[in-house]
Amino acid sequence: MKLAISSIALFAGSAAAFGPFGAKPAPAAAPVVESFADNLVGALAPVGFWDPLGFAEKADDALLKKYREAELTHGRVAMLAVLGFLVGEKVEGSSFL
């Protein structure tokens, strides 16, 4: 029962990541050059595209798309790893920790 509830929560949480996000902000008064990074899902109105470590400073739009694809792929693999961990716990009955 716990496994069913946790897997439903896992799938619902991962599906919510691809849902629609709030309304688009109003355009700025001054013309600003927008790039692909400004329209990403994680770009928020007050902050914009947030890159604290500077990985995207020298990246063009194609490289940013590649980074985004790699981020989604690694996130999906991590979700499957957690699911495998939970199934292993249920089958084995003992804790790995």
Residue frames relative to the residue before (quaternion, step in Angstrom):
aa qw qx qy qz dx dy dz
M 1.0000 0.0000 0.0000 0.0000 0.00 0.00 0.00
K 0.6580 0.4981 -0.3148 0.4689 3.58 0.96 -0.86
L 0.6367 0.5296 -0.3272 0.4550 3.57 1.03 -0.78
A 0.6488 0.5153 -0.3236 0.4570 3.58 0.96 -0.82
I 0.6709 0.4898 -0.3014 0.4682 3.58 0.91 -0.89
S 0.6795 0.4835 -0.3020 0.4618 3.59 0.91 -0.85
S 0.6623 0.4849 -0.3258 0.4691 3.62 0.99 -0.69
I 0.6151 0.5199 -0.3546 0.4749 3.61 1.05 -0.63
A 0.6538 0.5009 -0.3122 0.4735 3.59 0.97 -0.83
L 0.6313 0.5340 -0.3268 0.4577 3.58 1.03 -0.78
F 0.7016 0.4575 -0.2746 0.4723 3.59 0.84 -0.95
A 0.6413 0.5110 -0.3329 0.4657 3.61 0.99 -0.73
G 0.6609 0.5057 -0.3057 0.4626 3.58 0.99 -0.79
S 0.6810 0.4671 -0.3041 0.4750 3.58 0.97 -0.74
A 0.6351 0.5103 -0.3381 0.4711 3.61 1.08 -0.59
A 0.6260 0.5470 -0.3422 0.4379 3.60 1.06 -0.64
A 0.5724 0.6064 -0.3824 0.3980 3.59 1.14 -0.43
F 0.7390 0.3941 -0.2193 0.5004 3.59 1.16 -0.51
G 0.4608 0.6840 -0.4446 0.3495 3.59 1.24 0.25
P 0.6577 -0.5010 0.3642 0.4286 3.57 -1.26 0.12
F 0.2423 -0.7529 0.5980 0.1298 3.52 -1.10 0.75
G 0.8163 -0.3562 0.1796 0.4177 3.61 -1.16 0.67
A 0.6943 -0.4663 0.3569 0.4160 3.53 -1.33 0.02
K 0.5586 -0.5960 0.4600 0.3481 3.53 -1.22 0.52
P 0.4839 -0.6622 0.4758 0.3177 3.61 -0.98 0.72
A 0.5927 -0.5642 0.4365 0.3739 3.57 -1.22 0.48
P 0.5395 -0.6287 0.4341 0.3539 3.61 -1.00 0.68
A 0.5496 -0.6283 0.4501 0.3172 3.54 -1.13 0.70
A 0.5933 -0.5888 0.4135 0.3611 3.59 -1.17 0.55
A 0.7263 0.3598 -0.2219 0.5420 3.58 0.95 -0.84
P 0.4978 -0.6497 0.4670 0.3347 3.62 -0.95 0.72
V 0.0818 -0.7941 0.6022 -0.0078 3.52 -0.79 1.09
V 0.4208 -0.6848 0.5293 0.2717 3.56 -0.95 0.84
E 0.1644 -0.7973 0.5763 0.0725 3.55 -0.63 1.14
S 0.1737 -0.7596 0.6161 0.1154 3.52 -1.12 0.67
F 0.7384 -0.3854 0.3037 0.4627 3.53 -1.30 -0.07
A 0.6345 0.5676 -0.3268 0.4104 3.59 1.02 -0.79
D 0.6405 0.5428 -0.3361 0.4268 3.60 1.05 -0.64
N 0.7255 0.4160 -0.2349 0.4954 3.59 1.18 -0.45
L 0.3992 0.7147 -0.4851 0.3076 3.59 1.20 0.24
V 0.6468 -0.5449 0.3707 0.3838 3.56 -1.19 0.54
G 0.7255 0.4561 -0.2550 0.4479 3.60 0.92 -0.78
A 0.5314 0.6251 -0.4184 0.3896 3.62 1.23 -0.10
L 0.1516 -0.8125 0.5610 0.0461 3.57 -0.57 1.19
A 0.6763 -0.5513 0.3246 0.3652 3.54 -1.20 0.66
P 0.7445 0.3995 -0.2940 0.4468 3.68 0.58 -0.88
V 0.7589 0.3793 -0.2037 0.4887 3.58 0.99 -0.74
G 0.3012 -0.7376 0.5398 0.2718 3.59 0.97 -0.83
F 0.7605 -0.2812 0.2537 0.5274 3.55 -1.08 -0.73
W 0.1636 -0.8188 0.5489 0.0403 3.56 -0.54 1.21
D 0.1029 0.7810 -0.6024 0.1290 3.55 -0.58 1.19
P 0.1326 -0.8573 0.4907 0.0822 3.61 0.32 1.21
L 0.7325 0.4116 -0.2484 0.4819 3.62 1.04 -0.60
G 0.4820 -0.7200 0.4032 0.2945 3.58 1.26 0.02
F 0.2825 0.7813 -0.5169 0.2062 3.62 1.07 0.56
A 0.7543 0.4049 -0.2074 0.4733 3.60 1.04 -0.73
E 0.3617 0.7603 -0.4863 0.2338 3.62 1.17 0.18
K 0.7922 0.2681 -0.1388 0.5304 3.58 0.89 -0.88
A 0.5124 0.6640 -0.4073 0.3615 3.59 1.27 0.14
D 0.3293 -0.7123 0.5776 0.2246 3.55 -1.09 0.70
D 0.7529 -0.4065 0.2580 0.4486 3.58 -1.28 0.03
A 0.6422 0.5271 -0.3333 0.4457 3.61 0.99 -0.77
L 0.6700 0.4847 -0.2991 0.4762 3.58 0.97 -0.81
L 0.6257 0.5197 -0.3411 0.4712 3.61 1.05 -0.66
K 0.6277 0.5145 -0.3340 0.4793 3.59 1.04 -0.69
K 0.6359 0.5210 -0.3224 0.4694 3.57 1.06 -0.77
Y 0.6299 0.5226 -0.3214 0.4761 3.59 1.02 -0.82
R 0.6591 0.5163 -0.3053 0.4537 3.56 0.95 -0.93
E 0.6532 0.5045 -0.3096 0.4722 3.58 0.96 -0.85
A 0.6532 0.5021 -0.3144 0.4716 3.60 0.96 -0.80
E 0.6343 0.5311 -0.3297 0.4549 3.59 1.02 -0.77
L 0.6660 0.4893 -0.3007 0.4760 3.58 0.95 -0.86
T 0.6457 0.5202 -0.3223 0.4566 3.58 0.97 -0.83
H 0.6808 0.4752 -0.2976 0.4713 3.60 0.87 -0.89
G 0.6248 0.5327 -0.3390 0.4592 3.60 1.05 -0.66
R 0.6628 0.4960 -0.3039 0.4715 3.58 0.98 -0.83
V 0.6371 0.5075 -0.3313 0.4761 3.59 1.00 -0.75
A 0.6409 0.5182 -0.3276 0.4620 3.59 1.00 -0.75
M 0.6418 0.5112 -0.3306 0.4663 3.60 1.00 -0.75
L 0.6493 0.4948 -0.3199 0.4809 3.59 1.01 -0.75
A 0.6243 0.5351 -0.3432 0.4540 3.61 1.04 -0.67
V 0.6428 0.5010 -0.3246 0.4801 3.58 1.00 -0.77
L 0.6404 0.5126 -0.3249 0.4707 3.58 0.97 -0.82
G 0.6504 0.5058 -0.3130 0.4725 3.60 0.99 -0.79
F 0.6181 0.5356 -0.3345 0.4682 3.56 1.06 -0.72
L 0.6807 0.4848 -0.2907 0.4660 3.60 0.91 -0.91
V 0.6464 0.4981 -0.3219 0.4800 3.59 0.98 -0.77
G 0.6385 0.5234 -0.3230 0.4627 3.58 1.00 -0.77
E 0.6235 0.5283 -0.3299 0.4725 3.56 1.06 -0.72
K 0.6743 0.4963 -0.2957 0.4600 3.55 0.95 -0.89
V 0.6904 0.4693 -0.2825 0.4726 3.60 0.91 -0.87
E 0.7255 0.4382 -0.2501 0.4681 3.59 0.79 -1.01
G 0.3161 -0.7795 0.4870 0.2351 3.58 0.92 -0.84
S 0.7094 0.3699 -0.2658 0.5378 3.59 1.22 -0.09
S 0.5067 -0.6611 0.4656 0.2989 3.54 -1.22 0.43
F 0.4197 -0.6877 0.5339 0.2567 3.55 -1.12 0.72
L 0.6142 0.5547 -0.3537 0.4359 3.55 1.18 -0.46
